[in-house]
Structures are given as structure tokens and as C-alpha cells.
Amino acid sequence: MADQPSADLSAIDAEAAKLSASSSSSEVEPAAQDEARAFETRLSHDRSMRQMELGWFGRAFGYGDEKKGNVIAICIGACLGMIAILTIIPWGTTVSEKAVPSLISIVTLALGYLFGRREP
């Protein structure tokens, strides 16, 4: 599987929309129609390949640079939700005293990973 997919789905959709708008006119030559059909076939193939490259994880979280941010956002949201639950529901002081600092450290670790400096 390639790290970077060959084409973005939105770019494929935009090209397909332009192609279908231009091929719907009756003044198009037969050779141009054949070329348009071949181009639509390539776009369809690129779209299906893109869906296979993403898999279930990519469909849920995205791909490339956005995947990292989406996974981190879910992690931070889950930790903040657990912190809220632990502080609202009276579990006892020992549970809250031990769990909340650990969850806060996970949140800061995730933020550091997201906004940390990148080496070239």
C-alpha cells in the first residue's frame, strides 16, 4: 500500500463533475466522447483504489497529516470526558486523586505530540 494516495477524492469528484458537464453537450465529437469515457473510467478506478487504500481505519480517521490530528482529538476528548465523569460522580477521593492526574498527563502528552516541533 502506498503512503500517499494517488489522488484526493474531492479532486476526483471535481474532475468528474467538470467532465460530465462538458460531455453532456450534444456538440461533442465521438473521439472526445471516447476520451471522456476513458477519463471517467480512470477516475472511477482511482476512487475505488483510494477506498481500498484507506481501509476501515482511514475511513474513520482520515489519512495523511489529518489522521494524526483526528486520532489525537478523539484521545483528548475521551480523556476529558473521563475527567468530567470522575469529578462529577462521587467515586471517592482515592479514585479521583489517582485517575485525574494520569488522564491530564495523557492529554498533555497528546497535545505535545500534536503541536511538538518536527524535525526535517
ABEGO torsion letter per residue (X at the ends): XBABBABBAAAAAAAAAAAAAAAABAABBAAAAAAAAAAAAAAAAAAAAAAAAAEAAAAAAEBEAAAAAAAAAAAAAAAAAAAAAAAABBAEAAAAAAAAAAAAAAAAAAAAAAABBBBX
